[in-house]
Amino acid sequence: MTSPVPASRIPEAVHRRRWAILGVLMLSLLIVVLDNSILNVAIKTISTPAPVGLGATQSEIEWAINSYTLVFAGLLFTAGLVGDRLGRKKVLLGGIAVFGIGSALAAESGSPAQLITFRALMALGAAFVMPATLAVLMNVFERHEQPKAIGIWAGGVGLAIAIGPITGGALLDHFWWGSVFFVNVPIVIIALILMAWLVPDSRDPKPGRLDPVGVVLSVIGLVLLVYGIIKGGELADFTDAKVLATIFAGLAVLTGFVIFEKRSDHPSLDVSYFKNKVFSAAMSAIALVFFALMGVTFFGVFYTQSVRGYSPLESGALMLPLALAQLIFAPRARLLVDRFGNKATTTAGLVLIAATLAAFATLEADTPIWLLELIFFLMGTGMAHIMTPASVVIMQALPREKAGSASALSNTFRQVGGALGIAVLGSVLATAYRNGIEGKLGALPPGLRDTAAQSIEATLGVAEKLGPQGKALVTPANDAFLHAMHVTALCGTGVALVGAVVTALFLPGRTPAGQQGEKEPELVAVGE
């Protein structure tokens, strides 16, 4: 490795400020991830009837999360290509501005439907932010520094997970529920100023053509699939004709999307990438870990706030060990990869995730809280040792000028995995809860039974309105929720174990030292 190598590929002015640029990129990443981690703490508050919240049902809460996720995932392919074509800095600035506008509007939502709509607008902006951050990173760091930079970048996710719940809890203790969205606005303004000043522009010298048909097919397919899954959980009946028709329609459209992309000469998703088993295994690992983790986050908030009685701020503080573990281990995961290889590191991370999910199936209403803290810490440790090596494998599997596409693919699979995790595990939770509580609601008026069976928050809301006679519903509600949480956690465990098998079979072991110095294409720098 010789010193002239960095100077020959990256402008000296950019090379000198590369770590400052990384800091600004992490701030933009922080904004996007912070929003979802804050929302997780606010779920219970938003589901509380007005004037405290919006009175959103469990399915509406799932859509408030998934409207963001699906738009985000559906547009990432195109967003990466637009950044490659127009310049990553321009796209980054525009995306963050739209995200800030969406945040301000979401804060003033007057109904669950408005919140769902404005969350989708936020996702439109976020879709252009996420791939641009990683693409810029790949273009300001040399290949030998990329694993370290990606590790620090991944640690930014841990920082957002740490800041999000605490910030959200503090805001909900002092302000209205919409403050969890409005807090994004000042961060957006700071990020815009710093990016305009520090971040260089770059683009792909041979950008791909846009693929509007592919984008539309992918979004329609995912929305239909997720809608069917959520509706099945809401009805507690996955054999319902409408549910099955919607799910199969979604699968059919997604199949059509894959066929169209395979035949297109300018696909937004290049299916040929997945012929590489290493690339496919890394993508699967990211998707499956987020499938499991997003589902856990969804039911974890109800466990800590509804069953255990913690405030939003206290509930946010309980998430700190997960974030702390990510901050500690994400930047250092590359050291384990260097010693043991991607296969061993990532597989061990997924096995650890599976173990922590299984541990959730043992939690009761009076479990010592330090055990929950230990579970969260181990979960964050496992996640750190999956995300960093998998991201490095994905980003280095494609040519450097395709960094936007690689980043888009990585984040798309993460978001789709998370959306399906919330939809599938949220539906498992809803179905198991409804089945467990329905037999205890016989004393309620017929009109209230269906409402009370929707979620633990709905049951407790009805119990509160009934006064003293409603207290008899609290213990059955907690018991039904705990059983539903145990079932859901075991489903997540199975998913994580599938991921461990995939990575153990297909990810590479230790990389020989001599394979680091492959020739890369020249960077096209704009404005330097």
C-alpha positions as CSV (number, residue, x, y, z in Angstrom):
1,M,0.0,0.0,0.0
2,T,1.7,3.3,-1.1
3,S,0.9,6.9,-0.2
4,P,0.4,8.1,-3.8
5,V,-2.6,5.8,-4.2
6,P,-5.2,8.0,-2.4
7,A,-4.0,11.2,-4.2
8,S,-4.4,9.5,-7.6
9,R,-8.0,8.7,-7.1
10,I,-9.5,11.4,-4.8
11,P,-8.8,15.2,-5.0
12,E,-6.4,16.3,-2.2
13,A,-8.9,18.9,-0.8
14,V,-11.5,16.2,-0.4
15,H,-9.1,13.7,1.1
16,R,-8.0,16.2,3.8
17,R,-11.5,16.8,5.0
18,R,-12.8,13.2,4.6
19,W,-13.5,12.7,8.3
20,A,-15.4,16.0,8.6
21,I,-17.4,14.9,5.6
22,L,-18.1,11.6,7.3
23,G,-19.4,13.5,10.3
24,V,-21.8,15.5,8.2
25,L,-23.0,12.3,6.4
26,M,-23.7,10.7,9.8
27,L,-25.7,13.8,10.8
28,S,-28.0,13.3,7.8
29,L,-28.2,9.5,8.5
30,L,-29.0,10.4,12.1
31,I,-32.0,12.5,11.0
32,V,-33.5,9.6,9.0
33,V,-32.9,6.9,11.6
34,L,-33.8,9.2,14.5
35,D,-37.3,9.6,13.2
36,N,-38.1,5.9,13.3
37,S,-36.5,5.4,16.7
38,I,-38.4,8.4,18.2
39,L,-41.7,7.1,16.7
40,N,-41.2,3.7,18.3
41,V,-41.4,5.3,21.8
42,A,-44.4,7.5,20.7
43,I,-46.5,4.5,19.4
44,K,-48.5,4.2,22.7
45,T,-49.1,7.9,23.0
46,I,-50.3,8.2,19.4
47,S,-52.7,5.3,19.9
48,T,-54.2,7.0,23.0
49,P,-57.5,8.9,22.2
50,A,-57.5,12.6,21.7
51,P,-56.5,15.1,23.0
52,V,-53.4,13.2,24.2
53,G,-52.9,11.3,20.9
54,L,-54.8,10.5,17.7
55,G,-56.6,7.4,18.9
56,A,-54.9,5.4,16.2
57,T,-55.7,1.6,16.0
58,Q,-52.8,-0.9,15.9
59,S,-53.3,-1.4,12.2
60,E,-53.1,2.5,11.7
61,I,-50.0,2.6,13.8
62,E,-48.5,-0.2,11.6
63,W,-49.4,1.9,8.5
64,A,-47.9,5.1,10.1
65,I,-44.6,3.1,10.3
66,N,-45.0,1.2,7.0
67,S,-46.1,4.1,4.8
68,Y,-42.7,5.6,5.5
69,T,-40.9,2.3,5.0
70,L,-42.6,1.3,1.8
71,V,-42.2,4.6,0.0
72,F,-38.6,4.8,1.2
73,A,-37.8,1.3,0.0
74,G,-39.8,1.6,-3.3
75,L,-37.9,4.8,-4.3
76,L,-34.4,3.9,-3.2
77,F,-33.4,2.3,-6.5
78,T,-34.4,5.4,-8.4
79,A,-33.0,7.7,-5.8
80,G,-29.6,6.1,-6.1
81,L,-29.7,6.4,-9.9
82,V,-30.8,10.0,-9.7
83,G,-27.9,10.7,-7.4
84,D,-25.5,8.9,-9.8
85,R,-26.8,11.0,-12.7
86,L,-27.4,14.5,-11.2
87,G,-24.8,14.5,-8.4
88,R,-25.0,13.0,-4.9
89,K,-24.7,16.4,-3.2
90,K,-27.7,18.0,-5.0
91,V,-29.8,14.9,-4.3
92,L,-28.7,14.9,-0.6
93,L,-29.7,18.6,-0.1
94,G,-33.0,18.2,-1.9
95,G,-33.9,15.0,0.0
96,I,-33.2,16.5,3.4
97,A,-35.2,19.6,2.6
98,V,-38.3,17.5,1.7
99,F,-37.8,15.4,4.8
100,G,-37.9,18.5,6.9
101,I,-41.1,19.8,5.3
102,G,-42.7,16.4,5.8
103,S,-41.7,16.4,9.4
104,A,-43.3,19.8,10.1
105,L,-46.5,18.7,8.4
106,A,-46.6,15.3,10.3
107,A,-46.2,17.2,13.6
108,E,-49.5,19.0,12.9
109,S,-51.5,15.9,11.7
110,G,-55.1,16.0,12.8
111,S,-55.9,12.3,12.2
112,P,-54.2,9.0,11.7
113,A,-54.8,9.3,7.9
114,Q,-53.0,12.6,7.7
115,L,-50.1,11.2,9.8
116,I,-49.8,8.2,7.4
117,T,-49.8,10.6,4.4
118,F,-47.2,13.0,5.8
119,R,-45.0,10.1,6.9
120,A,-45.0,9.0,3.2
121,L,-43.8,12.5,2.2
122,M,-41.0,12.3,4.8
123,A,-40.0,9.0,3.2
124,L,-39.9,10.6,-0.2
125,G,-37.1,12.9,1.1
126,A,-35.4,10.2,3.1
127,A,-35.2,7.9,0.1
128,F,-32.9,10.4,-1.6
129,V,-30.8,10.9,1.6
130,M,-29.8,7.4,2.6
131,P,-28.2,6.1,-0.6
132,A,-26.4,9.4,-1.2
133,T,-24.7,9.3,2.2
134,L,-23.1,5.9,1.6
135,A,-22.3,6.7,-2.0
136,V,-20.5,10.0,-1.0
137,L,-18.7,8.0,1.7
138,M,-17.4,5.4,-0.9
139,N,-16.2,8.3,-3.1
140,V,-14.2,10.2,-0.4
141,F,-12.5,7.2,1.2
142,E,-10.0,4.9,-0.4
143,R,-10.7,1.2,-0.5
144,H,-8.4,0.4,2.4
145,E,-10.2,3.0,4.6
146,Q,-13.8,2.1,3.5
147,P,-14.4,-0.7,6.1
148,K,-13.4,1.6,9.0
149,A,-15.5,4.5,7.6
150,I,-18.5,2.1,7.0
151,G,-18.1,0.9,10.6
152,I,-18.2,4.4,12.0
153,W,-21.2,5.2,9.6
154,A,-23.0,2.1,11.0
155,G,-22.2,3.3,14.5
156,G,-24.2,6.4,13.6
157,V,-27.3,4.1,13.5
158,G,-26.5,3.1,17.1
159,L,-26.2,6.8,18.1
160,A,-29.6,7.5,16.5
161,I,-31.1,4.5,18.3
162,A,-29.7,5.9,21.6
163,I,-30.8,9.5,21.1
164,G,-34.2,8.7,19.5
165,P,-36.0,7.0,22.4
166,I,-34.6,9.3,25.1
167,T,-35.3,12.4,23.0
168,G,-38.8,11.1,22.2
169,G,-39.5,10.3,25.8
170,A,-38.4,13.7,27.0
171,L,-40.4,15.5,24.4
172,L,-43.6,13.5,25.2
173,D,-43.1,14.2,28.9
174,H,-43.2,18.0,28.2
175,F,-44.9,18.6,24.8
176,W,-47.6,17.3,22.5
177,W,-47.1,14.0,20.6
178,G,-46.3,16.0,17.3
179,S,-43.1,17.3,18.9
180,V,-41.4,13.9,18.1
181,F,-41.6,14.9,14.4
182,F,-41.1,18.7,14.7
183,V,-37.7,18.1,16.4
184,N,-36.4,17.0,13.0
185,V,-36.7,20.5,11.6
186,P,-33.8,22.3,13.4
187,I,-31.6,19.2,12.7
188,V,-32.5,19.5,9.0
189,I,-31.5,23.2,8.9
190,I,-28.1,22.5,10.5
191,A,-27.4,19.5,8.2
192,L,-28.3,21.6,5.1
193,I,-25.8,24.3,6.1
194,L,-23.0,21.9,6.8
195,M,-23.5,19.9,3.7
196,A,-23.6,22.9,1.4
197,W,-20.2,23.9,3.0
198,L,-18.3,20.6,3.3
199,V,-19.6,17.8,1.1
200,P,-18.2,17.5,-2.4
201,D,-20.4,16.5,-5.4
202,S,-19.8,13.3,-7.3
203,R,-21.6,11.3,-10.0
204,D,-21.4,8.2,-12.0
205,P,-19.7,8.9,-15.3
206,K,-22.0,6.4,-17.0
207,P,-25.3,6.7,-15.1
208,G,-28.1,4.3,-15.8
209,R,-31.5,5.3,-17.3
210,L,-34.4,5.7,-14.9
211,D,-36.9,2.9,-14.6
212,P,-40.3,4.4,-13.7
213,V,-42.2,1.2,-14.6
214,G,-40.0,-0.9,-12.3
215,V,-40.5,1.6,-9.5
216,V,-44.3,1.6,-9.8
217,L,-44.4,-2.2,-9.9
218,S,-42.2,-2.6,-6.9
219,V,-44.2,0.0,-4.8
220,I,-47.6,-1.5,-5.8
221,G,-46.4,-5.0,-5.1
222,L,-45.0,-4.2,-1.7
223,V,-48.1,-2.2,-0.7
224,L,-50.5,-4.9,-1.7
225,L,-48.4,-7.6,0.1
226,V,-48.0,-5.6,3.3
227,Y,-51.7,-4.4,3.3
228,G,-52.8,-8.1,3.0
229,I,-50.6,-9.2,5.9
230,I,-51.7,-6.3,8.2
231,K,-55.4,-6.8,7.3
232,G,-55.0,-10.5,8.2
233,G,-53.7,-9.6,11.6
234,E,-56.4,-7.0,12.1
235,L,-59.1,-9.6,11.4
236,A,-57.2,-12.4,13.1
237,D,-58.0,-14.5,10.0
238,F,-55.5,-15.1,7.3
239,T,-57.9,-17.3,5.4
240,D,-60.3,-14.4,4.7
241,A,-60.9,-14.1,0.9
242,K,-59.9,-10.4,0.7
243,V,-56.7,-11.0,2.7
244,L,-55.6,-13.9,0.5
245,A,-56.5,-12.1,-2.7
246,T,-54.5,-9.0,-1.6
247,I,-51.5,-11.0,-0.6
248,F,-51.5,-13.1,-3.8
249,A,-52.0,-10.0,-5.9
250,G,-49.0,-8.4,-4.2
251,L,-46.8,-11.5,-4.8
252,A,-48.0,-11.6,-8.4
253,V,-47.1,-8.0,-9.0
254,L,-43.6,-8.5,-7.4
255,T,-43.1,-11.5,-9.6
256,G,-43.9,-9.4,-12.6
257,F,-41.5,-6.7,-11.3
258,V,-38.6,-9.3,-11.2
259,I,-39.5,-10.6,-14.7
260,F,-39.6,-7.0,-16.1
261,E,-36.3,-6.1,-14.4
262,K,-34.7,-9.2,-15.8
263,R,-35.7,-8.3,-19.4
264,S,-35.1,-4.5,-19.1
265,D,-31.9,-3.0,-20.5
266,H,-32.0,-0.3,-17.8
267,P,-33.4,-2.1,-14.7
268,S,-33.6,-0.2,-11.4
269,L,-32.9,-3.6,-9.7
270,D,-30.2,-5.5,-11.6
271,V,-31.2,-9.1,-10.9
272,S,-27.9,-10.3,-12.2
273,Y,-26.2,-9.1,-9.0
274,F,-28.0,-11.8,-7.1
275,K,-26.2,-14.6,-9.1
276,N,-23.4,-13.8,-6.7
277,K,-24.1,-16.0,-3.7
278,V,-22.0,-13.9,-1.4
279,F,-23.9,-10.7,-2.4
280,S,-27.2,-12.4,-2.0
281,A,-26.3,-13.9,1.4
282,A,-25.2,-10.5,2.7
283,M,-28.5,-8.9,1.5
284,S,-30.5,-11.7,3.1
285,A,-28.7,-11.2,6.4
286,I,-29.5,-7.5,6.5
287,A,-33.2,-8.1,5.5
288,L,-33.7,-10.9,8.0
289,V,-32.1,-9.1,11.0
290,F,-34.3,-6.1,10.4
291,F,-37.3,-8.3,9.9
292,A,-36.7,-9.7,13.4
293,L,-35.6,-6.5,15.1
294,M,-38.4,-4.2,13.8
295,G,-41.0,-6.7,15.0
296,V,-39.4,-6.8,18.5
297,T,-39.3,-3.0,18.7
298,F,-43.0,-2.8,17.8
299,F,-44.1,-5.1,20.7
300,G,-41.3,-4.0,23.1
301,V,-42.8,-0.6,23.5
302,F,-46.2,-2.0,24.5
303,Y,-44.5,-4.4,26.9
304,T,-42.5,-1.7,28.7
305,Q,-45.3,1.0,28.7
306,S,-48.6,-0.9,28.8
307,V,-47.6,-4.0,30.8
308,R,-44.8,-2.7,32.9
309,G,-46.2,0.9,33.3
310,Y,-43.0,2.8,32.4
311,S,-43.4,6.4,31.0
312,P,-42.2,7.2,27.4
313,L,-39.0,8.7,28.8
314,E,-38.3,5.6,31.0
315,S,-39.2,3.3,28.1
316,G,-36.7,5.2,25.9
317,A,-34.0,4.9,28.6
318,L,-34.5,1.1,28.6
319,M,-33.4,1.1,25.0
320,L,-30.0,2.6,25.8
321,P,-28.1,-0.7,26.3
322,L,-29.0,-1.7,22.7
323,A,-27.7,1.6,21.4
324,L,-24.7,1.5,23.6
325,A,-23.7,-1.9,22.3
326,Q,-24.0,-0.6,18.7
327,L,-21.9,2.4,19.4
328,I,-19.2,0.2,21.1
329,F,-19.1,-2.7,18.6
330,A,-20.1,-1.4,15.2
331,P,-16.9,0.5,14.5
332,R,-14.9,-2.4,15.9
333,A,-16.7,-5.3,14.1
334,R,-14.1,-5.1,11.3
335,L,-11.5,-6.3,13.7
336,L,-13.4,-9.5,14.2
337,V,-13.9,-9.8,10.4
338,D,-10.1,-9.4,10.0
339,R,-9.5,-12.2,12.4
340,F,-12.3,-14.6,11.8
341,G,-13.8,-13.6,8.5
342,N,-17.3,-12.4,7.4
343,K,-18.9,-15.8,7.6
344,A,-18.0,-16.4,11.3
345,T,-18.7,-12.8,12.4
346,T,-22.0,-12.4,10.7
347,T,-23.3,-15.9,11.5
348,A,-22.4,-15.5,15.2
349,G,-24.2,-12.1,15.2
350,L,-27.4,-13.7,13.8
351,V,-27.2,-16.6,16.3
352,L,-26.9,-14.0,19.1
353,I,-29.9,-12.1,17.7
354,A,-31.9,-15.4,17.7
355,A,-31.0,-16.1,21.3
356,T,-32.1,-12.6,22.5
357,L,-35.4,-13.0,20.6
358,A,-35.9,-16.4,22.3
359,A,-35.2,-14.7,25.6
360,F,-38.1,-12.3,25.0
361,A,-40.4,-15.4,25.1
362,T,-39.4,-15.8,28.8
363,L,-40.3,-12.3,29.9
364,E,-43.2,-11.9,32.3
365,A,-44.9,-8.8,33.9
366,D,-42.6,-9.1,37.0
367,T,-39.3,-10.1,35.3
368,P,-36.3,-8.2,36.8
369,I,-35.7,-5.2,34.6
370,W,-32.0,-5.8,34.5
371,L,-32.6,-9.0,32.4
372,L,-34.4,-6.9,29.8
373,E,-31.4,-4.5,29.8
374,L,-29.0,-7.4,29.3
375,I,-31.2,-8.7,26.4
376,F,-31.2,-5.3,24.7
377,F,-27.4,-5.0,25.1
378,L,-26.8,-8.5,23.6
379,M,-29.2,-7.6,20.8
380,G,-27.3,-4.5,19.9
381,T,-24.0,-6.5,20.0
382,G,-25.4,-9.0,17.6
383,M,-26.7,-6.3,15.2
384,A,-23.4,-4.5,15.2
385,H,-21.6,-7.7,14.1
386,I,-24.1,-8.2,11.2
387,M,-24.5,-4.7,9.8
388,T,-20.9,-3.7,9.4
389,P,-19.5,-6.8,7.7
390,A,-22.6,-7.3,5.6
391,S,-22.5,-3.6,4.4
392,V,-18.8,-3.9,3.5
393,V,-19.4,-7.1,1.5
394,I,-22.3,-5.4,-0.4
395,M,-20.5,-2.1,-1.1
396,Q,-17.3,-3.8,-2.3
397,A,-19.1,-6.3,-4.5
398,L,-20.0,-3.7,-7.1
399,P,-17.7,-1.2,-8.9
400,R,-17.0,2.0,-7.1
401,E,-18.9,4.2,-9.5
402,K,-22.0,2.1,-8.8
403,A,-21.9,3.1,-5.1
404,G,-25.3,4.7,-5.2
405,S,-26.9,1.5,-6.6
406,A,-25.2,-0.7,-4.0
407,S,-26.3,1.6,-1.2
408,A,-29.8,1.7,-2.5
409,L,-30.0,-2.1,-2.7
410,S,-28.6,-2.5,0.8
411,N,-31.1,0.0,2.3
412,T,-34.0,-1.3,0.2
413,F,-33.5,-4.8,1.6
414,R,-33.2,-3.4,5.1
415,Q,-36.4,-1.4,4.8
416,V,-38.3,-4.1,3.1
417,G,-37.2,-6.6,5.8
418,G,-38.3,-4.1,8.4
419,A,-41.6,-3.4,6.8
420,L,-42.4,-7.1,6.5
421,G,-41.2,-7.7,10.1
422,I,-43.7,-5.1,11.4
423,A,-46.4,-6.4,9.1
424,V,-45.9,-10.1,9.8
425,L,-44.8,-10.1,13.4
426,G,-47.3,-7.2,14.1
427,S,-50.0,-9.4,12.6
428,V,-48.9,-12.4,14.6
429,L,-49.0,-10.3,17.7
430,A,-52.5,-8.9,16.9
431,T,-53.9,-12.4,16.0
432,A,-52.5,-14.0,19.1
433,Y,-53.7,-11.2,21.3
434,R,-57.2,-11.2,19.9
435,N,-57.4,-15.0,20.3
436,G,-56.2,-14.7,23.9
437,I,-58.5,-11.8,25.0
438,E,-61.8,-12.5,23.2
439,G,-63.0,-15.1,25.7
440,K,-62.5,-12.5,28.6
441,L,-64.7,-9.8,27.0
442,G,-68.1,-11.5,27.3
443,A,-69.3,-9.0,30.0
444,L,-68.8,-6.0,27.6
445,P,-71.5,-4.6,25.4
446,P,-71.4,-6.2,21.9
447,G,-70.3,-2.9,20.3
448,L,-67.2,-2.6,22.5
449,R,-66.0,-6.2,22.2
450,D,-64.5,-5.9,18.8
451,T,-62.9,-2.6,19.6
452,A,-61.4,-3.9,22.9
453,A,-60.0,-7.0,21.1
454,Q,-57.8,-5.0,18.6
455,S,-54.8,-4.4,20.9
456,I,-53.8,-4.2,24.5
457,E,-54.1,-0.4,24.3
458,A,-57.7,-0.7,23.0
459,T,-58.6,-3.1,25.8
460,L,-57.0,-0.8,28.5
461,G,-58.8,2.2,26.9
462,V,-62.1,0.5,27.2
463,A,-61.4,-0.6,30.7
464,E,-60.6,3.0,31.7
465,K,-63.9,4.3,30.3
466,L,-65.8,1.6,32.3
467,G,-64.3,2.8,35.6
468,P,-64.1,0.4,38.6
469,Q,-65.8,-2.5,36.7
470,G,-63.2,-2.2,33.9
471,K,-60.3,-3.0,36.3
472,A,-61.2,-6.7,35.9
473,L,-59.9,-6.5,32.3
474,V,-56.4,-5.3,33.1
475,T,-54.9,-8.6,34.3
476,P,-56.4,-10.6,31.4
477,A,-55.2,-8.0,28.9
478,N,-51.6,-8.2,30.3
479,D,-51.7,-12.0,30.3
480,A,-53.0,-12.1,26.7
481,F,-50.4,-9.6,25.6
482,L,-47.5,-11.5,27.2
483,H,-48.7,-14.8,25.5
484,A,-48.9,-13.0,22.2
485,M,-45.4,-11.4,22.7
486,H,-44.0,-14.9,23.5
487,V,-45.4,-16.3,20.3
488,T,-44.2,-13.4,18.2
489,A,-40.7,-13.5,19.7
490,L,-40.4,-17.2,18.8
491,C,-41.4,-16.4,15.2
492,G,-38.7,-13.8,15.1
493,T,-36.2,-16.4,16.5
494,G,-36.9,-18.7,13.7
495,V,-36.4,-16.0,11.1
496,A,-33.0,-15.0,12.6
497,L,-31.9,-18.7,12.6
498,V,-32.8,-19.0,8.9
499,G,-30.5,-16.0,8.4
500,A,-27.7,-17.6,10.3
501,V,-27.9,-20.7,8.1
502,V,-27.8,-18.6,4.9
503,T,-24.7,-16.7,6.0
504,A,-23.0,-19.8,7.3
505,L,-23.4,-21.5,3.9
506,F,-22.6,-18.6,1.5
507,L,-20.6,-15.8,3.1
508,P,-16.8,-15.9,2.6
509,G,-14.4,-16.7,5.4
510,R,-11.2,-14.8,6.0
511,T,-10.1,-12.7,3.0
512,P,-6.4,-13.2,2.0
513,A,-4.4,-10.0,2.6
514,G,-3.3,-9.8,-1.0
515,Q,-6.8,-9.2,-2.4
516,Q,-7.2,-5.6,-1.1
517,G,-5.5,-3.6,-3.8
518,E,-7.7,-4.1,-6.8
519,K,-7.8,-1.3,-9.4
520,E,-10.8,0.9,-9.2
521,P,-12.4,3.4,-11.6
522,E,-11.6,7.0,-11.5
523,L,-13.8,9.3,-9.3
524,V,-15.7,11.9,-11.2
525,A,-15.6,14.9,-8.9
526,V,-17.8,18.0,-9.5
527,G,-16.9,21.4,-8.3
528,E,-13.4,20.6,-7.0
